[in-house]
Amino acid sequence: MKEHLLLLYFVVSYRKGYLVKQQVRKFARIFRFVEIVNSLDYKIKNSISSKMAEKTRAAKTGLGHVVEQKMEQNYDREEAAGTPAAVVTWVNAVCAGEHDAIPSPEWKTMCTHLRDGVMLCKLINKLLKADGKSPIQFQKKVMSPFVAMTNIENFNKGAQDYGVSKEFTFQSGDLWEVRKGPFLNVLNGVHSLGFVANGKGVKPSYEGDIKKSLDLEREACSATRKRLSCSNYISIPVDIDGFTFVVRNVFCSRHSPDMQSQNLTGFSD
């Protein structure tokens, strides 16, 4: 607003003879430069904030560190399988002509490019429109983290409306914080969205690999065993007359991995 008022002042001053034409042209060039700088301002701030977040973020310790390391290993496995490359190829193809393409399947490049949620919202809106559903609302000009996280949340809502299970959505912080481990959740979310789109006949189709449910169950069981080994309190499934109940917060001695009955005490709800 201030720039426009000043420009109006210069134009009026020129017409009244207070300024010569060369000075007006000089000011016009300055204002065009200011507009260009303003348009790039958020991109620069976004890049700087992501780098600063990496430097200033406190390192995780204990169980949190173990969990994040495991997620990073899982991401490396997905990367070896070509999942990030398949996601980038599909998202760029669907959003072609409406948004700048993701330049690389490298995780940090993907994360930084999707961080404001704009491309994700454009992606889900194209899919929703093709499916005959109402598009989501989002902000194209993202000038604050709050707006970016709101865009990400709206994308998740749109993905659920499209048919993606809630279990395959992700938290806004998984994308905004620019961390490799949590970014796995984002990758899995878009990966799942691609298969839902394939089921609706969307072209171009998503070319990622489908994991067998048996493999997912084995990974879940393995993660559960590791989690239980880190705590004295566990949850035990109990089968009674065909119904399965879960008894939570059962104390188990660390020295008894086979969980013999004499080591189980302290049942609670």
Order of alpha helices (4+ residues) and beta strands (2+ residues): alpha-alpha-alpha-alpha-alpha-alpha-alpha-alpha-alpha-alpha-beta-beta
